[in-house]
Amino acid sequence: MRLKGLPDVPEALPAYDATQGGRLKTLTVKDLSLAVPMVGGGIESMVPDERMPVRGQSVRGQLRFWWRTFQDCVDVDELRERENRIWGSTEGASKVSVDVKVIEAPKKITYTEENPAGLPKYVLFPLDNTRDVDRFTLLSGGKFDLSLSYDPAECGEDVEKSVKLWLLFGGIGARTRRGMGSLYSPHWPGWKSAEEIIKWLKAIIPADSKRSRPWPSLIGAKVLPEPVAIGPKGILGPWKDWIDRYRNFRQNRNPDHRNRPFGSSKWPEPKAIRTLEMTRGFDAGAFFPRAAFGLPINFHFPRNHLYQNSAEMTFLLEGNASDRWASPVILKGFQLDSKKGVLICLKLNSPLPDGFCVKKPDGSHEELPDAAAPLRNHELRNSEPLNHQDPYTALFRCMSDKPPITLGGPK
């Protein structure tokens, strides 16, 4: 979901012209590689560009996003003015030029239903749900150098901070918020531990002024770093286990009568939708806490799982103003060196949509009552899997027995 008032990333941005003033500084990150396979990244959705797997324009878009997350602006107009001055707009050149040089082409992975690479299907469900093709190509490994030239008088240290945040929390291609396309360089940024990462984050994130920010922000965000040892395959194995923890939380179910793992959900949304289908409205018990983790959410009911209806039916939980809202939860595996890594659960300080609705199979929409919103102190919080907590607190408790760290606190 694009937030109103924020500038679009232009399709083409002119490079900064050194003759227009200022002495350029160059930041080069050498030997970057895909620590976790990359999904998509090309012109066609979910399809990589094998000739140019990493595009400078895509990197610039990622850097713009992470730059926004540590800006403490009064409003969107101030954010737009700052952003356009550094990163450019359709009306002016960017002060940052981005160059990508591929040193070694990444390896191709053919993803099929058998999933020979053992990648988490929970993360790759957009591929599994596409029925018109039977296989997909992902990219892994490779090696490329990234160079950025900019005027430090115009940009200060913002470019370096943005690159570090992108490597730490982001990636390239699709599904980066679940860790796909994560990058690793043995040379930079050079953090040796989770403690060093947190110390750096606390140093660069402004103190939380408690003002409202209608964009995803690291100011007031919560982060959980989990140190982990890694083997010859790098961060890939621990990241898979990290995703499994999240999947088990999001898909918490009761075993069925044959003790199989695909029984009824312990979450309250399916019951609320069944009540909606049966009575043509929501009752006082309607509660949709998983809306806090991103939209849309697909609820598929097989035959005989809905009252009064024996046909398969699919309902979508969406925002009132837009069908999509990017998850504020980011799950990453970040490789420190050949032996150590950090598993990361980050909850961005991101505003929820103004309202929510359920899209029925016939295309009609039913707006959720205010009491059903995900962060309401609903009585159903008392049961699993929330256990008396809001959805984000319950998530952190599921991922680790350590509490998360709030960014933007006292220095």
N, C-alpha and C positions, 0 to 999 in steps of 0.2 A: 504494500500500500504506500503510495507516494504522499507525503505530507503536504498539505496546501501551503503555498508560499515559498517552499524550498526550491532552489534552482535545479533544473534538469542538468544531467551531465551531457554536454553537447556531443553530437555525433563525431565532430572533428574539431580539434583545437590546434591552433598554430603554435609552433614551438617558440620559446622565448628567444628574442633577438638580443644577443649580447651587445650589439651596437647601440641599443636604446638606453644604456646607462647601467652602472653597477658592475661589480666584479663578481663573476660567477664562482660558485662553489660546486664541486662534484662529489656526490656520494655514490660509491660503487659497492654493491654486494655481490661477491663472487661465489661461484659454485653452488647456487641455489638448486635444489632438487625437490621433487615431489615425495615427501615423506609418507603421504597417504594418497592413493590414486585420485585422479582428477576426473570429474564427470562434466561432460560438455565443454563449454568454453569457446566454441566456434559460433559461426553466424546462425546455424540451425540449432534449435533448442535440444539439449542433451546429447549433442554430437560434437566431439572435439575437432579442432582444426589441426590435422597431423602435420601440415606444412608449417603452420605458425601456431603452436600450441599455447604460447603465452604472448598476449598482445599488450603492447604498451598502453593502449587506450583502456583496456580492462584493468590494468594495474593502477592507472591514474584514477579510475572510478572507485576502486577500493581505497586508495589513499584519501580521496575526498571524503568518503564515508567515515573513516577512522579519524580524520582531522576534525570532523564535526563533533565527535564524541567527547573531546576535551575542551570545547569552546564554551565559555561562560558568558553568553551574550544576553542582553536585555530582552531581545525579541528576535523573531525570524528576520526582520529587515536588517538588523545589525549582523546577524549570521550570514545573510546573503551578501551583504556588502564586503565583509571580510573574505568570504569564500571566493567570490568572483575576483577579488584583487589578487589572490594567490594562485588559485587553480584555473581561473579564466571563465569566460562565458561565451555565448554566441556573439557578444558585442566586443569582447576584448581577449587578448592573448593570455595564455597561462604563463605564469612566472616560473613554471617547473616543466622541464623537458624530460621525457622518459624514454629510455632506450633499452631494449631487450636483445641480448645476443645469445642465441642457442649454441651451446658448446657440444652437447651430446643429446641426440633426440631421445625423448622418453620412450619407454617400452609400451607396447600395446597389450591390453588385457581384454580378452573377449568375455563379456559377461553374458551368461546364458541362465536358463532356469536352474541348471545344475549348480551354478555358482562355484566353479572349481577354485577360485581364489579365496573363498570363505569370507567374502565381504559382507557386512551386516545388511541383510535385506530390509531391515527396519529403516535404514537411512536411504536405501536405493529403491524405495517403493515406487517412485515415479517411473522407474524403468520396468519393474515387475507389472505395473498396472497398465502399461502400454501394450495392447493386444495385437496391433497390426505389424509388429516386428518380433523376431524371436531371438535376437542377440544384439548386444551393444558393445561399443569399443570404449574402454577407459584407458587413461594414460598413467604411467607410474615411472618414478625414478627420473632419469634424464639429468641434464645439467645446463644451467644458463646463468649468465651474468646480467645484473640489473644496474643501470647507471642513471642517476638523476642529476641534472644540472639546474641550479637555481641561484637567485640573487639573495644572499643572506640578509642584506639590508631590507629587503621586502618580506622575506619569509621567516627570518629569525631561525629558531630551532624547530619550527613546526614540521618541516619536511622530515627530518630525522625521527622525530617523535611519531609521526604518522606511519613511517615505514616500520618502526619497531612494533607499534600496535598492530599493524596489518600482519606481520609475521607471527606475532604472539597469538592473536585472536582470529585472524582471517585466513584467506587462502585464495585460490583461483578456481574458476569454473562454477558449477552449481553445487548446492547442498553444503556450502562452506560453513554454515552455522551448526552443522552436525559433524564438522571436522574433515569433510572431503576436500581434497586439493591443498592440504596443509603443506607448508614449505619448510625446508631446513637448509641452513648454511653452516659449515663447520667453522667459519671465520667470524661471523657477526650475527647477532649483537654481542655475543660473548658472555651471557649470563651463565653462572656456574650452579645456581640453585634456585629453588622456588622463593627462598627468602630474598635473594637479590632482585628477582622480578617484582615482588611485592614492594620492596624498598623503592625501586624505580617508579612504579605506578603511583605510590603515595607522593613521590616528589613532583611528578608532572601533572597530576590531576588537581585542578583548583579546589579550594575549600567550598563545600556545598553551601550556596547562598539560600537554598530552599525555594528559589524562584521556579516557576513552572517553565519547562522546556518542551515544546511540542516536537522534539526530535529525539532519537535514541542517544543516550548520554552515558558516559562513564562517571560523571559527577553524581554521586549517590548510588552508583551501581554496587552490586555485591559479587565478589569473586571467591571461588574456592579452588586453591591449588593443591594438587595431590602428587607429591614426589613419587617417582616410580623408576625401577631399574628396567633397562631394555636390553634386548639381545641382538643377534645378527640382523634381524628384520626391522630393527629400529623401533619407532613408536607405534607401529601398526598393530601389533598384538595387544598391548595395553589399551590402546584406543578402542579396539573392538570390545574389550571387557567393559570399558567405560560406557560405551553405547548400550551394551546389554543391561547395565544397571538402569539407565534411563528408560529403555524399552520396558523392562519389568515394572517400573513405576507407572509409566503411562498406560500399560496394558494389563494392569493388575486384575486377575480374574479368579473366580472360584473354579475348582476342578468340577467337571461334569459328573454324572452318575457312574461313569466308567473310569473315573479318576484320571481323565485326560485333561490337559492344561487349557482347553478352549471352552470352558464353561461360561457362566454369566459374569459380566463385568462387575467389579466392586465399586466402580465409579457410578455416580448418580445420573449421568446424562441419558443412557439408554432407557431407563425407566421413565424419565421425563418425556422422552420422545414417544414411548409406547402410550403413555397417558394422553399425549397430544393427539395421537392417531385414534385413540378410542373415544375421547370425549370432545375432540375438536378444540382443545384449549389446554393451557398449562394449569396445574394445580399448585397449591402452596408449597409442595415438596420439590418443585422444579429447581434444579441447581446445575450449573454448567461450569465447574471450576477449571476444566482443561482448556477453556477458551483463553486462559492466561498464557498458554504456551504457543500461540500462533494460530492463524486461520488461513484457509478453511479447514474444518475437521469433517472427515467423511464417516458417517455412521451407516454401515451396511447391515441390513437385517435379512438373513436367509429365510426361506419358507417356514411358516408356522412360528416364527419368532416375534411376530407382531399380533396383537389382539385384533380380531375381526378381519384379518387379511392373511392369506396363505401364499401370496406372491412375494418374490424377492423385492425389497425396496431399499432405496438409498436416500438418506437425508444429509444435508450439508449445514454445518454451523458456520455462519459468516458474520461479518460486521455489517451494520446497517448502511454505512456509507460506501463500503467497498467489500468485495468478496475475499480479498486477501489482506492479511496483516502479518508482517514478518515476525517470527518468534523473537522475543527479547532474550531467550535462553541460547547460549552458545556453548557447545561441548567440543573441546579440542584436545588433541594430543600434541604437545610441543616438545620437540627433541632438543635437549641441551647439548649433548655430545654423543659419542659412540656408546656410552654406558648408562646415561641418565636422561630422564625426561620428566615432564610435568603434565599431569592430566588436569584440565581446566574446566570448571563449570562457572560460566559468567552469566549473570542476570543483569542486562542493561537497564538503566533507569529510563524506561520507555512508556509513554502514555498509552493506555488502553483505548480501543475504539470507543466512540461515543455511545454505541449501543450494539446489540447482537440480535440475530434472527436465525430461524431455522428455515431452510429452503426445502420444501416438500418435493416428493417425486413428480407431482403435477406442475411444478414450477412456481407455485404460490409461496409466500413467505409468512411466517408467524413470528412476530417480534417477541423477544424474551422480556418478561417482567423484570423490573429493576432488582427485585429480590433474588433473581436467578443468576445475576452477574457473577463473574468468577471470584472476585475479591470480597464479596459480601460475607459477613459473619453468620453464615447459614448454619442451622442446626445439624445439617448433614456433615459438617466438618468433624463432628464427633466420631465418625466411623472411618474405617479404612477407605482409601489409603492416606487420607489427610491427617487423621489422628489428632484432631483439635487444632490444626494449623492451617494457615493460608496455603495456597498451592505452591508458592515459591519456597516458603520455609520447609514444607513437606518434601519438596524436591531435594533441597540441600541435605536434609536429614537422610534421605534415601541414598544419596551419592557418597556421603562420608559421615563419620561420627565427629568430624571437626566442624566448628562453625565457620560460615563464610566471613570474609573481610569486607567491610564497607569502604568504598573509595570516596575521596572528597571530605574526609573527616579532618580533625585537627592535625596540623603538621607536627 
